[in-house]
Amino acid sequence: MRVWGDELLVAFTAAEFAVRNATNHAYDPSKPQHVWLARSPDSGVTWSIEKPEPLRGHLRRLIAVILALSSPEALRGQSPQGTARFADLQHVHITDAFWKPLLDRNRAITIPHNLRMCREVGIVANFERVAGLRDGDYHGLPNWDEFLYKAIEAACYGLQQRPDLALERELDDLIAVLAKAQDADGYLRTVIQMSERGRGPANLTRWSNLSDNLELYCAGHLCEAGVAHFQATGKRSLLEVALKNAELIDRLFGPGRRVDVCG
């Protein structure tokens, strides 16, 4: 989703509905899927649906930028031909009339809202149940772990832009729950952990269905959140959770071990 003033643009994939099971999205994977754009010029009052324009030219330009920034000079923080260089987010200050109000709104409204909703809908509660801090069965969609990781990552980017002790303490509390929910071997996937205890969807087992159970996918978001938190605060609490999970994956997957990909 993108917003420019009163204009909203939402990209989505349309598919044919089909009831599958508790761990799958409700669509028929054997039928064609179509990408569409929904556009509203008036903050959501009226909408139009359109096909996206081909992105070949845009992708070529994007690939050229990525290759330039991936050069040895760029990776060392130098500027290839003096045209581009990396900058730490802490050293970037946006002051223009377009982006600054959006960033301020994101920090003041969106980030707190995301964290609050993770609590209200029960995402945090699932981690608390795994950690033994709360009783009850798994609640919600099977991929909910990722939303908390994304919310934490976003909050950390906000902290990199402006320190906020209250927000940092809130993240400390959430990370303590994640660390307590993590199994001794590094495994962390609440819907599977609750299923193994007979308190979640039936017959879910570790690493048995990478396409639908999204274990590696959620692990990736955990790693991103751990890095962002370390960059924002210098603390290793979430980074250690992510590293422990990554080390488990490294023991199980790769050359000479299991070779597979996530959905």
N, C-alpha and C positions, 0 to 999 in steps of 0.2 A: 504494500500500500504506500502511495506517495501523496503528499499534500502540497499544493501551491496556492496560497491564499484561500479562496473559496473552492478551488477545484480539487476533487478527489479522484485518484486513479487506483483501481484495485485489480491486480492480476489473479486469475484463478484457473483451475483446471476442471472442466466439466466431464463427468463420467456417468455411466449408467448405474443406477442404484441397485445394490444386491446385498442381502443380509449374509454375512460370512460368519464370524465368531467374535468373541470378546476381544481378541487381540488384533483383529484386522480392521482396516477402514472399510466402510460399507459401500463398496463399489465392485463392479464386475471387471476383473482384470483381463478377461478375454475379449472385452469389447473396446473399440477405439476410444481414446481420450482426446479432448480438444482444449487448447489454451485460448482463453478469452480475456478481454479487458473490459471492466466496467468503469465508466467515466461519469462524474457528476460535476457540473459547472457551478452548482449552488449549494455546496456543503451538504449534499445528500438528499436534497428535496426531489430532484429529478435525476434519472440515470439513463444512460445509453450503453449498449453492449456492442463491442467491435472486435474484430480480429486484430492481433498485434501485427505491426509492420515487420517485414523480415529484418533480422539483426545482423546479417552477414557483414555489412560494412562497419557497423558499430563493433562487432566482435573482433574484426581485424584490427581496428584501432586500439581496442582494449588489450588484445594480445600483444600488440607492439609496445604498449606502455608497461605491461607486466614483464616482458622480456627485457626492456630497458632497466626497470627497477630490480631485475633479478641478476643483472650483470655483476661480476666480481667487484667492480668499483662501487656499485650501489649497495651491495651487501656489506661492504666495509664502511658504509656511511659517506662515501665519496660520490660526487656527481658526474655521471658519464657525460662527456662533452659539455659539462656545465649546465645541463638542462633539467636534471631531476635529482633529488636526494631524499633520503628518509629523514623524518623528524619525529622525535618522541612526542606522544600525545600531550604530555605534561608541558611541553614547550610550545604548543599550538594554542593561540588565543584568538577566538573568533569575536569580532566586534562590529560586524556589518549589520545593517538594518534588516536583512532577510534571515540569516542563519542564527544570529544571536538570540532573538526572541524565541525561536523554535527550540534551541538548545536549553535556554532557561526554562521554558515550559516543560521540556522533557525531564529536566533535573528536578523541578519543583512539583510536578504533577504526575507525569507518566511513570517514572521510576518508583515513587512511593505507591502508586496505584497498583503496579505490577506485583510488588512484594506483598501488598495487602491482599490482593486477590489470590496469591499463592497460598495464603493462610485461610482465607474465607472459603474457598472451594474445596480445600482438603488436601492440597498437594503436600504442604509441610506436614500435615497430620500423618500421611503415609510414611514419611521418613521417621516420624516420632514413633509410629507403631513398630516399625522394624527395629528401632533403637530400644524398644521396651519402655518408652516414656508414655505410651498411650495404648489403651486396649481397643479392640475392634478389628474388623476386616478391611482389606484393601478397598479404597473407594476411588472411583473415577476412571478416566481413560487410561489404557495401558502405557501410554507414552508420556505421562504427566511429569516424570522426573526431569525431562529436558526443559520444561518451562521454568522450573526453579533455577536450573543452571543458567539459563538465558537471562533471567531476571537479575541474578547475582552478577553476571558478567556486565550487563548494562549499568547496574549500580556502580560497579567498579570503574567503568569508563567515566561516569559522572564524578566519582571521587577524584579521578585523575585531573578533571577540569577544575574542581573546586572542593577543598576538604570539607567534610561534614561529619563531625564526631558522632552525632546521633545515628546517622546512616551506617557509619563504620561499626558501631556497637551492635546494631541490628544484624549486620552481616556476620559479625563474630558469633552471635547467638545461633544463627541459621547454620553456620559452618560447624559449630560444635555438635549440632544434631546430625548433620551429614556424616561427620567423623564417627559418631557413636553408632550410626546405622550401618556403616561399612563392616563387612565380614572380615575376619582375621586374615584371609588370603587376599584381600583387596577387592572382592566382588561387591558391587553396589548397583542394584537394579530392583527397586522396591516391589514391583508387581511380581517378579520372579521369586524374590525372597519371601514375600507373603504367601505365594502359591505353594512354595515348598513347605510352609508351616501349616498348610490347610486353611489359610485365612485370606485367600485371593482366588482369582480365576483358576479353574481346575486344570491339571495336567500341563502346567508350564514348568519347564526345566531349563537349566542354564545351558546356553550356547546351542540349544537344539533347533532353533528356528531364527537365524540371524535376520532373515528378510522381514519378518513381522514383529519379532520381539525387540528389535532395535537396540540391542545391548551395546554394539560398537558405536552406533550413532549417538546414543546418550553419553557414552564414554568420551566421545569427541567434544561434546558440549561441556562436560565436566572439566576436561583439560583446558579448554578455552577460558572457562570461568576461573580456574585455578591460576592460570598465567595472568589474567587481568587483575585478580585480587592481589597477587604478589607485586605486580607493577604499580598498583595504586597505593598499597599500604606497606610494602616490604615484608609482610607477614607470610609465613610458609604454611599456615594452617590448612587452607584449602588446596594449596599446591601439593602438600604431602598426601592428601586424600587422592588427588588426581594421579600422582606418581605411583602410588600403591596400586591403583586400579590399572594404570598403564603397564606396570611391571607384570601383573597377572596376565594381561592380554599378551604381552611379549613372550611369556612362558608357554602360552598355548598356541599362538598363531605365528606364522612366518615360515621361511624356508626350513625344511626339515621337520616342520611341525604341521599344524593344520593351516591350509590355505583356503580362505573363504572371504566373502565380502558381506557387508551389512546392507539391509534394505534401505 
